[in-house]
Amino acid sequence: MTSASAGRHLSIDAVRGFAVLGILLMNIVGMGLPSFAYIDPTYAGGSTGADMWTWAVNNVFTDGKMRALFTMLFGASTVLIADRAEAGTGLSPAATHYRRMLWLLLIGLLHAVFLWFGDILVPYAIAGLIVFPFRKLSPRVQIAIGVAILVLLLAKNAMGPGIPSPPPGAKAAELAGFRGDFLDATQARLNMLVLFYLIIHPFDTLPEAIGQMFIGMALFRVGFFTLGWSTRAYALTMAIGYLIAAPFTAWLAYGIQQSGFEPKTLHELEVWQQLSRPFIALAHASVLLLMIRAGWLEVLTTRLAAAGRMAFSNYLMTSVITSLVFCGYGFGLYGELSRAQQLWVVAGVWAFILLWSRPWLARFHYGPFEWLWRSLVQWKPQPFVKGAKPATATT
C-alpha cells in the first residue's frame, strides 16, 4: 500500500513507527536506571513481582527485536531512497546517501554525548556507509551475507569471555552523574560511551547493524515491507516467530531467571537469544502488515505511519523528553522508578508521539529533524510548511 505523499509506502512507515515506539520499552531502562540494570534486573530497578514480569516479557518480545526491526527498515530505506534518487533530477544516489550518512554521524555523536549514550544513529551511519555499495546485489545474496555476519557474531559471542561485571563504584557514579546538573550528566554519558563501546560491546553493535541492514535490503526487494507477500506467507512468518522463536527465547529467559542472573549463566543463555531475535521481529511486523492489508484499526495504523514518517524526530524527541524526566536538570527521577513504574513514562511518550505526529504532518511536509537533515543534505533549506511544493525525497 502506497500513501499519496511522495509515493511513500504506508506499510513501511507504520512498521517503522511501531519499531520506534517499541525501542523505548528497552531503552527506558538505561535512560532511567544504572545501565547494568538493562542486563541484570537484580542490579537496579527491582527483580520481583511486576518488575520481574516486566523484565521477562520485554526480554522475550522486545529486547533486541525492536532494534532489529528498526535496523532492517533502515536497510530497506537505503534501497528505497537510492531508487528515488536515480529516478529524480537532483543529487546522484551515491551523493545523496553519503551526505545523509555523514550528517547522521554528526547528529548521532551530538545525541550520544548530550542526550542518550545508547544512541543508534552513529552505528547506523557507519553501517550505512558500508552496505550502500551492495544495495543492488540479488536479495538471495544479500540475505546470505546478512545471515553469515549474524552467525559469525553469534559464534564470536558464544566463544567469548562473557559480559564483564560493572566496575566498582559504577552504580554510585551513574546515580551521582545523572542526578546532577547538565555538565554532570554529560560527563556521565561520556563515561558510559567509553564503557559501552570499549568494554561491554566493543565489537557487537556495528556488525549486528550491518547484518540486519543486508537482510532489510533483501526483504524490501522481495516485497515483505510493502505488502508484496501473500497472507499465508505472513502467517507462516508469525507462526515461526511466535510458536518457535518466542518459546525458545522464553525458555532461555527462564533459565537466566532461575540462575539468579548468575553472570556465567546469563551470558551463556543470552547469547543464544540472538538466534530468535530476527524471527520475532519479523513476526511483529507481519501482524501489523496484515492489519494494514485487512484495514483493521485504521485509526491506529495511520497514526503509526505518521510516527514512522517522523521516526528521526520521534527518536530524538524521546531522548529529549526522557532526559528531562530522569536527569537532575529536569525532574530528577533517575534511579527513583522501578522497572515496572518506568512503563508509565513509556506510555506518556507513546501518547505524545501518536498524538503529535499526524497533526504536525497535516501542516508540515516533514518532521522538524527530518527537515533539518534534508536541508543539510541538499545544503539549502527545503520546503517545510504545507503549501510549498515539497522537494524530491532524499531522506
Secondary structure as UniProt FT lines:
FT   TURN            6..7
FT   HELIX           10..32
FT   HELIX           35..38
FT   TURN            41..43
FT   HELIX           49..61
FT   TURN            62..64
FT   HELIX           65..87
FT   HELIX           93..114
FT   TURN            117..118
FT   HELIX           121..131
FT   HELIX           132..134
FT   TURN            135..136
FT   HELIX           139..159
FT   TURN            168..169
FT   HELIX           170..178
FT   HELIX           182..195
FT   HELIX           196..200
FT   TURN            202..204
FT   HELIX           205..221
FT   TURN            222..227
FT   HELIX           231..239
FT   HELIX           240..245
FT   HELIX           246..258
FT   TURN            259..260
FT   HELIX           263..271
FT   HELIX           273..294
FT   TURN            295..297
FT   HELIX           298..309
FT   HELIX           311..326
FT   TURN            328..331
FT   TURN            334..336
FT   TURN            339..341
FT   HELIX           342..363
FT   HELIX           368..378
FT   TURN            386..387
//
